[in-house]
Amino acid sequence: MLFLVELDHVKSGGLSTAEQASTFIQQIILPTLSRMEELVAENKIIAGGLTAGSIAPRFIVAVEAATDIDKLLFSIPLWPVAVTKVTPLVSFDERRSRVNEVLDSLRSLPRKLQSEE
C-alpha cells in the first residue's frame, strides 16, 4: 500500500536561544534526517524530501498494511512535535483498471432512446 505522509513541525516558540536551537537540531532534526535516510535504504520511503524553507518532510511510503504507518511514524524523531497527515494513494494502474471497469459497465447499458421532436 502506498501512502503520502506530510509532517509539519509545530513552532513551539521554545527556541529563543542558540543553545535551544542547537539542542533541537542535534536531538530532532539530524536524527530525523538520519532516520529518513534509513527508511529510504530499507525501501519503505520510495520518494520524498523536505519542503524548502521549513521543517516539513513529505514522502511516499510503501507498506504492507495501514497499521505499519504507526510503527514507521513513531520511529521518526520529528513526529511527536509535528502535525501529521497520512493520505492513502491508489496507483495509476489501479485507477486505470477501475476506470476501465466503469467504462465497460457503461457500454453494456442499453442506450437511451432519443426523443423525436
C-alpha positions, 0 to 999 in steps of 0.5 A, spaced: 500 500 500 502 506 498 501 512 502 503 520 502 505 522 509 506 530 510 509 532 517 509 539 519 513 541 525 509 545 530 513 552 532 513 551 539 516 558 540 521 554 545 527 556 541 529 563 543 536 561 544 542 558 540 543 553 545 535 551 544 536 551 537 542 547 537 539 542 542 533 541 537 537 540 531 542 535 534 536 531 538 530 532 532 532 534 526 539 530 524 536 524 527 530 525 523 534 526 517 538 520 519 532 516 520 529 518 513 535 516 510 534 509 513 527 508 511 529 510 504 535 504 504 530 499 507 525 501 501 519 503 505 520 511 503 520 510 495 520 518 494 520 524 498 524 530 501 523 536 505 519 542 503 524 548 502 524 553 507 521 549 513 521 543 517 516 539 513 518 532 510 513 529 505 514 522 502 511 516 499 511 510 503 510 503 501 507 498 506 504 492 507 498 494 511 495 501 514 497 499 521 505 499 519 504 507 518 504 507 526 510 503 527 514 507 521 511 514 524 513 513 531 520 511 529 521 518 526 524 523 531 520 529 528 513 526 529 511 527 536 512 535 535 509 535 528 502 535 525 501 529 521 497 527 515 497 520 512 493 520 505 492 513 502 494 513 494 491 508 489 496 507 483 495 509 476 494 502 474 489 501 479 485 507 477 486 505 470 483 498 471 477 501 475 476 506 470 476 501 465 471 497 469 466 503 469 467 504 462 465 497 460 459 497 465 457 503 461 457 500 454 453 494 456 447 499 458 442 499 453 442 506 450 437 511 451 432 512 446 432 519 443 426 523 443 423 525 436 421 532 436 
